[in-house]
Amino acid sequence: MDVLRPTLVRIGGRVYRKNLIQEQPFPQEEEEDFCAGPGDCADDDPCDAFVVEETERGFQSRVEVPSPLYKYIIGKKGETKKRLETETRTSISIPKPGVEGEIVITGQQRSGVVSARTRIDVLLDSFRKKQPFTHFLSFALNQPAIQEKFLQFKEEVLEKCSQDHGVSSSLFQNPAKLHLTLGTLVLLNEQEIQKACDLLQQCKEDFVDQITGGKPLTVEVAGVEYMNDDPAVTDVLYAKVRMKDGSDRLQVIADRLVERFVASGLMLKEWDRVKLHATVMNTLFRKDPTEERNNTMTGKSSFKERESFNGRNILKLVTL
């Protein structure tokens, strides 16, 4: 691990360094087995987080699952599914690969259906967290005035700091893609995408229009900062953004949006407050003509060491 560039975690107003642990790829994730543990609902204490219906033949529970996650319930050669069915004395019906639908759990005993459903939920939650992000929630900053100011910043950096270690034109964000990222999402089918769109529209009606008064918010860029301890070893340089009228309305909207998306299960909570910033330079943008960059749009990243740049002179000599 490069101790000069640790991941920073902000908790309670303090900044902590996080040791980097590189997980290896999991090409055979579907082989992973799941064993009942203390986190399961007890057989005599049914969970209230889902519905178990009584039928003529016993009990059943239905769970909507994106088709890319079916394989984790099935397991290699169907072993995970068979084990779940055997241990809980249930029958688990899974749609065909690529066909969106519900997994249906049936059994003669309510406790068995509850146990199977609980274990499936844990499996799904575990493997969903391993999926690369597919979408992100953000505020666009692609107005002409902002783009023009960004291009001036880029030109000035290349003019004054191009001789500094690691500085090159490939580090800069595409001006058409300037944005404030609120959070990332893993949306695995059209239903989940529609759910996110519907939630965003509901947020607009519930509180965004009220806070903004139905009018655009005017923001301004207030300098640049770096995301590590040493500006001489920088991976990300970002622009600080604030409301021009000095209010906290943009921050309130960002925090409430993330709160809603986290509550819906569409987003994982990472911070107590959204850090409003716009990335302007990032070593992940660096072009490497010797490699294919197939993972750019999937959210996947390789374990190749990033080449940092020296940002000291940029912070001293260039303004944004």
BALOBA-1460 file (C-alpha; in Angstrom, 3 decimals):
// residues 320
<rec num="1" residu="m" x="0.000" y="0.000" z="0.000"/>
<rec num="2" residu="d" x="1.209" y="3.514" z="-0.801"/>
<rec num="3" residu="v" x="1.011" y="5.257" z="2.582"/>
<rec num="4" residu="l" x="1.120" y="8.658" z="0.897"/>
<rec num="5" residu="r" x="-2.237" y="8.097" z="-0.780"/>
<rec num="6" residu="p" x="-4.580" y="6.383" z="1.687"/>
<rec num="7" residu="t" x="-8.334" y="6.378" z="1.334"/>
<rec num="8" residu="l" x="-9.779" y="8.989" z="3.683"/>
<rec num="9" residu="v" x="-12.887" y="8.359" z="5.759"/>
<rec num="10" residu="r" x="-14.666" y="11.259" z="7.480"/>
<rec num="11" residu="i" x="-16.449" y="10.356" z="10.716"/>
<rec num="12" residu="g" x="-17.819" y="12.843" z="13.201"/>
<rec num="13" residu="g" x="-15.867" y="15.737" z="11.765"/>
<rec num="14" residu="r" x="-12.566" y="13.847" z="11.858"/>
<rec num="15" residu="v" x="-10.581" y="12.338" z="8.996"/>
<rec num="16" residu="y" x="-9.237" y="8.795" z="9.275"/>
<rec num="17" residu="r" x="-6.954" y="6.838" z="6.974"/>
<rec num="18" residu="k" x="-8.299" y="3.537" z="5.659"/>
<rec num="19" residu="n" x="-5.910" y="0.706" z="4.874"/>
<rec num="20" residu="l" x="-6.314" y="-0.589" z="1.337"/>
<rec num="21" residu="i" x="-7.317" y="-4.223" z="0.936"/>
<rec num="22" residu="q" x="-7.323" y="-5.397" z="-2.652"/>
<rec num="23" residu="e" x="-9.895" y="-8.102" z="-3.218"/>
<rec num="24" residu="q" x="-9.160" y="-10.637" z="-5.911"/>
<rec num="25" residu="p" x="-11.668" y="-11.154" z="-8.750"/>
<rec num="26" residu="f" x="-14.351" y="-13.739" z="-8.164"/>
<rec num="27" residu="p" x="-14.860" y="-15.527" z="-11.512"/>
<rec num="28" residu="q" x="-16.555" y="-18.405" z="-9.687"/>
<rec num="29" residu="e" x="-18.734" y="-16.384" z="-7.335"/>
<rec num="30" residu="e" x="-21.658" y="-18.658" z="-8.042"/>
<rec num="31" residu="e" x="-19.792" y="-21.454" z="-6.277"/>
<rec num="32" residu="e" x="-19.896" y="-19.683" z="-2.938"/>
<rec num="33" residu="d" x="-22.025" y="-21.521" z="-0.419"/>
<rec num="34" residu="f" x="-24.093" y="-19.996" z="2.296"/>
<rec num="35" residu="c" x="-24.444" y="-21.531" z="5.728"/>
<rec num="36" residu="a" x="-26.995" y="-20.538" z="8.299"/>
<rec num="37" residu="g" x="-25.591" y="-18.298" z="10.976"/>
<rec num="38" residu="p" x="-26.660" y="-16.339" z="14.012"/>
<rec num="39" residu="g" x="-28.033" y="-13.603" z="11.744"/>
<rec num="40" residu="d" x="-30.829" y="-15.863" z="10.491"/>
<rec num="41" residu="c" x="-34.335" y="-15.445" z="11.807"/>
<rec num="42" residu="a" x="-35.124" y="-18.141" z="14.333"/>
<rec num="43" residu="d" x="-37.588" y="-20.741" z="13.122"/>
<rec num="44" residu="d" x="-40.028" y="-19.803" z="15.859"/>
<rec num="45" residu="d" x="-39.564" y="-16.072" z="15.350"/>
<rec num="46" residu="p" x="-40.668" y="-15.193" z="11.772"/>
<rec num="47" residu="c" x="-39.248" y="-12.061" z="10.177"/>
<rec num="48" residu="d" x="-41.507" y="-9.083" z="9.512"/>
<rec num="49" residu="a" x="-39.407" y="-7.774" z="6.624"/>
<rec num="50" residu="f" x="-41.296" y="-9.779" z="3.985"/>
<rec num="51" residu="v" x="-44.656" y="-11.398" z="3.338"/>
<rec num="52" residu="v" x="-45.291" y="-15.121" z="3.817"/>
<rec num="53" residu="e" x="-48.657" y="-16.163" z="2.401"/>
<rec num="54" residu="e" x="-50.674" y="-19.186" z="3.459"/>
<rec num="55" residu="t" x="-51.802" y="-21.349" z="0.552"/>
<rec num="56" residu="e" x="-53.806" y="-24.556" z="0.144"/>
<rec num="57" residu="r" x="-50.585" y="-26.569" z="0.196"/>
<rec num="58" residu="g" x="-48.753" y="-24.665" z="2.932"/>
<rec num="59" residu="f" x="-46.904" y="-21.358" z="2.714"/>
<rec num="60" residu="q" x="-45.045" y="-19.311" z="0.112"/>
<rec num="61" residu="s" x="-42.987" y="-16.139" z="-0.226"/>
<rec num="62" residu="r" x="-42.127" y="-14.235" z="-3.388"/>
<rec num="63" residu="v" x="-39.052" y="-12.082" z="-3.931"/>
<rec num="64" residu="e" x="-38.254" y="-9.908" z="-6.949"/>
<rec num="65" residu="v" x="-34.693" y="-10.597" z="-8.074"/>
<rec num="66" residu="p" x="-32.836" y="-9.138" z="-11.093"/>
<rec num="67" residu="s" x="-31.918" y="-11.963" z="-13.476"/>
<rec num="68" residu="p" x="-28.114" y="-11.322" z="-13.221"/>
<rec num="69" residu="l" x="-28.326" y="-12.468" z="-9.579"/>
<rec num="70" residu="y" x="-30.089" y="-15.797" z="-10.213"/>
<rec num="71" residu="k" x="-26.784" y="-17.646" z="-10.518"/>
<rec num="72" residu="y" x="-25.863" y="-16.844" z="-6.932"/>
<rec num="73" residu="i" x="-28.993" y="-18.585" z="-5.661"/>
<rec num="74" residu="i" x="-28.534" y="-21.530" z="-8.013"/>
<rec num="75" residu="g" x="-24.805" y="-22.078" z="-7.382"/>
<rec num="76" residu="k" x="-22.452" y="-24.336" z="-9.297"/>
<rec num="77" residu="k" x="-24.459" y="-27.204" z="-10.802"/>
<rec num="78" residu="g" x="-27.423" y="-26.112" z="-8.703"/>
<rec num="79" residu="e" x="-25.687" y="-26.972" z="-5.419"/>
<rec num="80" residu="t" x="-26.619" y="-23.821" z="-3.504"/>
<rec num="81" residu="k" x="-30.304" y="-24.108" z="-4.447"/>
<rec num="82" residu="k" x="-30.389" y="-27.809" z="-3.540"/>
<rec num="83" residu="r" x="-28.763" y="-27.175" z="-0.173"/>
<rec num="84" residu="l" x="-31.211" y="-24.387" z="0.657"/>
<rec num="85" residu="e" x="-34.150" y="-26.572" z="-0.271"/>
<rec num="86" residu="t" x="-32.852" y="-29.532" z="1.732"/>
<rec num="87" residu="e" x="-31.963" y="-27.604" z="4.874"/>
<rec num="88" residu="t" x="-35.217" y="-25.603" z="4.955"/>
<rec num="89" residu="r" x="-37.507" y="-28.296" z="3.523"/>
<rec num="90" residu="t" x="-38.810" y="-25.947" z="0.842"/>
<rec num="91" residu="s" x="-39.040" y="-25.767" z="-2.930"/>
<rec num="92" residu="i" x="-37.439" y="-22.793" z="-4.674"/>
<rec num="93" residu="s" x="-38.653" y="-21.835" z="-8.158"/>
<rec num="94" residu="i" x="-36.299" y="-19.577" z="-10.158"/>
<rec num="95" residu="p" x="-37.094" y="-18.078" z="-13.607"/>
<rec num="96" residu="k" x="-34.970" y="-19.061" z="-16.587"/>
<rec num="97" residu="p" x="-31.683" y="-17.160" z="-17.078"/>
<rec num="98" residu="g" x="-32.259" y="-13.738" z="-18.615"/>
<rec num="99" residu="v" x="-36.000" y="-13.785" z="-17.865"/>
<rec num="100" residu="e" x="-37.059" y="-11.197" z="-15.309"/>
<rec num="101" residu="g" x="-39.457" y="-12.430" z="-12.662"/>
<rec num="102" residu="e" x="-39.878" y="-13.561" z="-9.075"/>
<rec num="103" residu="i" x="-38.219" y="-16.312" z="-7.097"/>
<rec num="104" residu="v" x="-40.984" y="-18.252" z="-5.362"/>
<rec num="105" residu="i" x="-40.337" y="-20.207" z="-2.164"/>
<rec num="106" residu="t" x="-42.961" y="-22.779" z="-1.113"/>
<rec num="107" residu="g" x="-43.100" y="-25.174" z="1.812"/>
<rec num="108" residu="q" x="-45.420" y="-26.932" z="4.214"/>
<rec num="109" residu="q" x="-43.959" y="-25.160" z="7.239"/>
<rec num="110" residu="r" x="-43.991" y="-21.391" z="7.623"/>
<rec num="111" residu="s" x="-40.704" y="-21.528" z="9.535"/>
<rec num="112" residu="g" x="-39.006" y="-23.274" z="6.612"/>
<rec num="113" residu="v" x="-40.204" y="-20.656" z="4.121"/>
<rec num="114" residu="v" x="-39.047" y="-17.867" z="6.446"/>
<rec num="115" residu="s" x="-35.618" y="-19.481" z="6.842"/>
<rec num="116" residu="a" x="-35.163" y="-19.984" z="3.080"/>
<rec num="117" residu="r" x="-36.271" y="-16.433" z="2.305"/>
<rec num="118" residu="t" x="-33.953" y="-14.972" z="4.942"/>
<rec num="119" residu="r" x="-30.968" y="-16.901" z="3.590"/>
<rec num="120" residu="i" x="-31.759" y="-15.878" z="0.016"/>
<rec num="121" residu="d" x="-32.002" y="-12.229" z="1.073"/>
<rec num="122" residu="v" x="-28.582" y="-12.444" z="2.725"/>
<rec num="123" residu="l" x="-27.065" y="-14.052" z="-0.370"/>
<rec num="124" residu="l" x="-28.556" y="-11.416" z="-2.649"/>
<rec num="125" residu="d" x="-27.390" y="-8.566" z="-0.434"/>
<rec num="126" residu="s" x="-23.866" y="-9.998" z="-0.288"/>
<rec num="127" residu="f" x="-23.463" y="-10.484" z="-4.030"/>
<rec num="128" residu="r" x="-25.200" y="-7.229" z="-4.989"/>
<rec num="129" residu="k" x="-22.517" y="-5.368" z="-3.047"/>
<rec num="130" residu="k" x="-19.873" y="-7.038" z="-5.236"/>
<rec num="131" residu="q" x="-21.418" y="-5.800" z="-8.479"/>
<rec num="132" residu="p" x="-19.772" y="-2.815" z="-10.208"/>
<rec num="133" residu="f" x="-21.876" y="0.339" z="-10.133"/>
<rec num="134" residu="t" x="-24.038" y="0.917" z="-13.193"/>
<rec num="135" residu="h" x="-25.421" y="4.426" z="-12.615"/>
<rec num="136" residu="f" x="-24.782" y="7.456" z="-10.470"/>
<rec num="137" residu="l" x="-26.930" y="10.231" z="-9.054"/>
<rec num="138" residu="s" x="-25.515" y="13.675" z="-9.774"/>
<rec num="139" residu="f" x="-26.095" y="17.363" z="-10.453"/>
<rec num="140" residu="a" x="-24.930" y="18.371" z="-13.921"/>
<rec num="141" residu="l" x="-22.465" y="21.274" z="-14.179"/>
<rec num="142" residu="n" x="-22.393" y="21.511" z="-17.952"/>
<rec num="143" residu="q" x="-23.561" y="25.099" z="-18.424"/>
<rec num="144" residu="p" x="-21.530" y="27.038" z="-21.035"/>
<rec num="145" residu="a" x="-20.100" y="29.492" z="-18.497"/>
<rec num="146" residu="i" x="-18.815" y="26.682" z="-16.275"/>
<rec num="147" residu="q" x="-17.380" y="24.773" z="-19.235"/>
<rec num="148" residu="e" x="-15.586" y="27.872" z="-20.475"/>
<rec num="149" residu="k" x="-14.082" y="28.537" z="-17.048"/>
<rec num="150" residu="f" x="-12.974" y="24.912" z="-16.780"/>
<rec num="151" residu="l" x="-11.290" y="25.032" z="-20.209"/>
<rec num="152" residu="q" x="-9.441" y="28.191" z="-19.144"/>
<rec num="153" residu="f" x="-8.299" y="26.360" z="-16.005"/>
<rec num="154" residu="k" x="-7.079" y="23.419" z="-18.094"/>
<rec num="155" residu="e" x="-5.180" y="25.696" z="-20.485"/>
<rec num="156" residu="e" x="-3.531" y="27.561" z="-17.610"/>
<rec num="157" residu="v" x="-2.498" y="24.323" z="-15.860"/>
<rec num="158" residu="l" x="-0.903" y="22.945" z="-19.023"/>
<rec num="159" residu="e" x="0.829" y="26.253" z="-19.669"/>
<rec num="160" residu="k" x="2.289" y="26.696" z="-16.175"/>
<rec num="161" residu="c" x="2.588" y="23.158" z="-14.804"/>
<rec num="162" residu="s" x="3.071" y="20.785" z="-17.734"/>
<rec num="163" residu="q" x="6.638" y="20.052" z="-16.615"/>
<rec num="164" residu="d" x="5.499" y="18.875" z="-13.175"/>
<rec num="165" residu="h" x="5.544" y="15.141" z="-12.583"/>
<rec num="166" residu="g" x="2.543" y="13.302" z="-14.013"/>
<rec num="167" residu="v" x="0.678" y="16.352" z="-15.337"/>
<rec num="168" residu="s" x="-0.829" y="15.833" z="-18.796"/>
<rec num="169" residu="s" x="-3.923" y="16.788" z="-20.760"/>
<rec num="170" residu="s" x="-5.420" y="13.301" z="-20.335"/>
<rec num="171" residu="l" x="-5.997" y="13.892" z="-16.614"/>
<rec num="172" residu="f" x="-8.785" y="16.415" z="-17.169"/>
<rec num="173" residu="q" x="-12.502" y="15.724" z="-17.025"/>
<rec num="174" residu="n" x="-14.530" y="16.053" z="-20.221"/>
<rec num="175" residu="p" x="-16.126" y="19.529" z="-19.849"/>
<rec num="176" residu="a" x="-19.479" y="18.149" z="-21.047"/>
<rec num="177" residu="k" x="-19.418" y="15.684" z="-18.129"/>
<rec num="178" residu="l" x="-18.679" y="18.052" z="-15.261"/>
<rec num="179" residu="h" x="-20.968" y="17.146" z="-12.367"/>
<rec num="180" residu="l" x="-21.443" y="16.871" z="-8.632"/>
<rec num="181" residu="t" x="-21.721" y="13.181" z="-7.759"/>
<rec num="182" residu="l" x="-24.130" y="12.387" z="-4.925"/>
<rec num="183" residu="g" x="-23.752" y="8.613" z="-4.949"/>
<rec num="184" residu="t" x="-23.425" y="5.484" z="-7.067"/>
<rec num="185" residu="l" x="-26.111" y="2.903" z="-7.823"/>
<rec num="186" residu="v" x="-26.255" y="-0.742" z="-8.875"/>
<rec num="187" residu="l" x="-29.364" y="-1.061" z="-11.079"/>
<rec num="188" residu="l" x="-29.490" y="-4.497" z="-12.664"/>
<rec num="189" residu="n" x="-32.661" y="-4.436" z="-14.751"/>
<rec num="190" residu="e" x="-35.216" y="-2.070" z="-16.294"/>
<rec num="191" residu="q" x="-37.488" y="-2.369" z="-13.260"/>
<rec num="192" residu="e" x="-34.786" y="-1.071" z="-10.927"/>
<rec num="193" residu="i" x="-33.926" y="1.752" z="-13.329"/>
<rec num="194" residu="q" x="-37.592" y="2.736" z="-13.449"/>
<rec num="195" residu="k" x="-37.809" y="2.561" z="-9.667"/>
<rec num="196" residu="a" x="-34.879" y="4.991" z="-9.397"/>
<rec num="197" residu="c" x="-36.478" y="7.350" z="-11.940"/>
<rec num="198" residu="d" x="-39.804" y="7.248" z="-10.122"/>
<rec num="199" residu="l" x="-38.116" y="7.939" z="-6.790"/>
<rec num="200" residu="l" x="-36.227" y="10.905" z="-8.227"/>
<rec num="201" residu="q" x="-39.473" y="12.349" z="-9.594"/>
<rec num="202" residu="q" x="-41.148" y="11.798" z="-6.226"/>
<rec num="203" residu="c" x="-38.299" y="13.648" z="-4.489"/>
<rec num="204" residu="k" x="-38.772" y="16.553" z="-6.891"/>
<rec num="205" residu="e" x="-42.436" y="16.774" z="-5.953"/>
<rec num="206" residu="d" x="-41.923" y="16.183" z="-2.224"/>
<rec num="207" residu="f" x="-39.156" y="18.651" z="-1.420"/>
<rec num="208" residu="v" x="-36.878" y="19.767" z="-4.312"/>
<rec num="209" residu="d" x="-39.399" y="22.159" z="-5.886"/>
<rec num="210" residu="q" x="-40.234" y="23.559" z="-2.462"/>
<rec num="211" residu="i" x="-36.589" y="24.250" z="-1.599"/>
<rec num="212" residu="t" x="-35.726" y="25.749" z="-4.989"/>
<rec num="213" residu="g" x="-39.008" y="27.607" z="-5.439"/>
<rec num="214" residu="g" x="-39.201" y="25.993" z="-8.859"/>
<rec num="215" residu="k" x="-36.200" y="27.997" z="-10.067"/>
<rec num="216" residu="p" x="-32.632" y="26.968" z="-10.993"/>
<rec num="217" residu="l" x="-30.020" y="27.300" z="-8.253"/>
<rec num="218" residu="t" x="-27.027" y="29.504" z="-9.024"/>
<rec num="219" residu="v" x="-23.712" y="28.072" z="-7.844"/>
<rec num="220" residu="e" x="-20.130" y="29.233" z="-8.062"/>
<rec num="221" residu="v" x="-16.770" y="27.505" z="-8.049"/>
<rec num="222" residu="a" x="-14.733" y="28.360" z="-4.980"/>
<rec num="223" residu="g" x="-11.222" y="27.060" z="-5.639"/>
<rec num="224" residu="v" x="-9.651" y="23.613" z="-5.998"/>
<rec num="225" residu="e" x="-8.595" y="21.006" z="-3.440"/>
<rec num="226" residu="y" x="-6.907" y="17.615" z="-3.451"/>
<rec num="227" residu="m" x="-8.064" y="14.308" z="-1.912"/>
<rec num="228" residu="n" x="-5.038" y="13.044" z="-0.015"/>
<rec num="229" residu="d" x="-2.389" y="14.109" z="2.488"/>
<rec num="230" residu="d" x="0.375" y="15.228" z="0.120"/>
<rec num="231" residu="p" x="-0.319" y="17.547" z="-2.849"/>
<rec num="232" residu="a" x="2.893" y="16.289" z="-4.467"/>
<rec num="233" residu="v" x="1.291" y="12.853" z="-4.792"/>
<rec num="234" residu="t" x="-2.208" y="13.606" z="-6.049"/>
<rec num="235" residu="d" x="-4.754" y="11.337" z="-7.718"/>
<rec num="236" residu="v" x="-7.846" y="13.562" z="-7.647"/>
<rec num="237" residu="l" x="-8.150" y="17.319" z="-7.865"/>
<rec num="238" residu="y" x="-11.640" y="18.713" z="-7.418"/>
<rec num="239" residu="a" x="-13.425" y="22.046" z="-7.545"/>
<rec num="240" residu="k" x="-15.288" y="23.241" z="-4.469"/>
<rec num="241" residu="v" x="-18.798" y="24.404" z="-5.268"/>
<rec num="242" residu="r" x="-21.149" y="26.565" z="-3.201"/>
<rec num="243" residu="m" x="-24.397" y="28.501" z="-3.551"/>
<rec num="244" residu="k" x="-23.842" y="32.007" z="-4.841"/>
<rec num="245" residu="d" x="-26.352" y="33.424" z="-2.357"/>
<rec num="246" residu="g" x="-24.490" y="31.815" z="0.550"/>
<rec num="247" residu="s" x="-27.403" y="29.518" z="1.485"/>
<rec num="248" residu="d" x="-27.191" y="25.791" z="2.145"/>
<rec num="249" residu="r" x="-30.076" y="24.855" z="-0.166"/>
<rec num="250" residu="l" x="-27.931" y="22.772" z="-2.525"/>
<rec num="251" residu="q" x="-26.460" y="20.844" z="0.407"/>
<rec num="252" residu="v" x="-29.920" y="20.224" z="1.877"/>
<rec num="253" residu="i" x="-31.245" y="18.884" z="-1.431"/>
<rec num="254" residu="a" x="-28.199" y="16.631" z="-1.896"/>
<rec num="255" residu="d" x="-28.436" y="15.196" z="1.623"/>
<rec num="256" residu="r" x="-32.180" y="14.565" z="1.401"/>
<rec num="257" residu="l" x="-31.882" y="12.906" z="-2.014"/>
<rec num="258" residu="v" x="-29.232" y="10.507" z="-0.753"/>
<rec num="259" residu="e" x="-31.287" y="9.842" z="2.374"/>
<rec num="260" residu="r" x="-34.286" y="8.830" z="0.238"/>
<rec num="261" residu="f" x="-32.241" y="6.627" z="-2.091"/>
<rec num="262" residu="v" x="-30.537" y="4.898" z="0.835"/>
<rec num="263" residu="a" x="-33.904" y="4.295" z="2.520"/>
<rec num="264" residu="s" x="-35.233" y="2.755" z="-0.701"/>
<rec num="265" residu="g" x="-32.361" y="0.266" z="-0.842"/>
<rec num="266" residu="l" x="-31.102" y="1.652" z="-4.156"/>
<rec num="267" residu="m" x="-27.957" y="3.207" z="-2.655"/>
<rec num="268" residu="l" x="-25.552" y="2.340" z="0.157"/>
<rec num="269" residu="k" x="-24.834" y="5.002" z="2.760"/>
<rec num="270" residu="e" x="-21.200" y="6.107" z="2.668"/>
<rec num="271" residu="w" x="-21.131" y="9.485" z="4.427"/>
<rec num="272" residu="d" x="-23.189" y="11.435" z="6.951"/>
<rec num="273" residu="r" x="-23.233" y="14.379" z="4.527"/>
<rec num="274" residu="v" x="-22.701" y="14.634" z="0.790"/>
<rec num="275" residu="k" x="-19.403" y="16.309" z="-0.062"/>
<rec num="276" residu="l" x="-20.274" y="18.742" z="-2.837"/>
<rec num="277" residu="h" x="-17.367" y="18.725" z="-5.255"/>
<rec num="278" residu="a" x="-16.694" y="18.453" z="-8.965"/>
<rec num="279" residu="t" x="-13.747" y="16.336" z="-10.092"/>
<rec num="280" residu="v" x="-11.613" y="18.273" z="-12.575"/>
<rec num="281" residu="m" x="-8.489" y="16.064" z="-12.698"/>
<rec num="282" residu="n" x="-8.263" y="12.349" z="-11.975"/>
<rec num="283" residu="t" x="-5.492" y="9.843" z="-12.625"/>
<rec num="284" residu="l" x="-8.160" y="7.297" z="-13.599"/>
<rec num="285" residu="f" x="-8.739" y="9.438" z="-16.708"/>
<rec num="286" residu="r" x="-5.113" y="9.023" z="-17.755"/>
<rec num="287" residu="k" x="-4.845" y="7.460" z="-21.188"/>
<rec num="288" residu="d" x="-2.623" y="4.429" z="-21.565"/>
<rec num="289" residu="p" x="-2.141" y="3.565" z="-25.259"/>
<rec num="290" residu="t" x="-0.742" y="0.134" z="-24.330"/>
<rec num="291" residu="e" x="-3.964" y="-1.130" z="-22.741"/>
<rec num="292" residu="e" x="-7.602" y="-1.590" z="-23.645"/>
<rec num="293" residu="r" x="-9.914" y="0.464" z="-21.465"/>
<rec num="294" residu="n" x="-12.924" y="-1.835" z="-21.621"/>
<rec num="295" residu="n" x="-13.840" y="-1.360" z="-17.981"/>
<rec num="296" residu="t" x="-14.428" y="2.383" z="-18.116"/>
<rec num="297" residu="m" x="-18.201" y="2.228" z="-18.585"/>
<rec num="298" residu="t" x="-18.808" y="-0.801" z="-16.362"/>
<rec num="299" residu="g" x="-17.443" y="0.693" z="-13.181"/>
<rec num="300" residu="k" x="-14.795" y="-2.025" z="-12.944"/>
<rec num="301" residu="s" x="-11.219" y="-1.119" z="-12.234"/>
<rec num="302" residu="s" x="-7.970" y="-3.029" z="-12.499"/>
<rec num="303" residu="f" x="-5.432" y="-3.329" z="-9.730"/>
<rec num="304" residu="k" x="-2.776" y="-1.527" z="-11.753"/>
<rec num="305" residu="e" x="-1.013" y="1.146" z="-9.760"/>
<rec num="306" residu="r" x="-2.241" y="4.649" z="-10.569"/>
<rec num="307" residu="e" x="0.387" y="7.189" z="-11.626"/>
<rec num="308" residu="s" x="-0.068" y="10.213" z="-9.401"/>
<rec num="309" residu="f" x="0.762" y="13.785" z="-10.346"/>
<rec num="310" residu="n" x="2.391" y="16.670" z="-8.501"/>
<rec num="311" residu="g" x="-0.342" y="19.195" z="-7.787"/>
<rec num="312" residu="r" x="1.609" y="21.687" z="-5.696"/>
<rec num="313" residu="n" x="2.131" y="24.277" z="-8.414"/>
<rec num="314" residu="i" x="-1.425" y="23.897" z="-9.668"/>
<rec num="315" residu="l" x="-2.708" y="24.816" z="-6.199"/>
<rec num="316" residu="k" x="-0.287" y="27.755" z="-5.952"/>
<rec num="317" residu="l" x="-0.350" y="29.207" z="-9.463"/>
<rec num="318" residu="v" x="-3.748" y="28.389" z="-10.978"/>
<rec num="319" residu="t" x="-7.230" y="29.513" z="-9.949"/>
<rec num="320" residu="l" x="-10.621" y="28.180" z="-10.938"/>
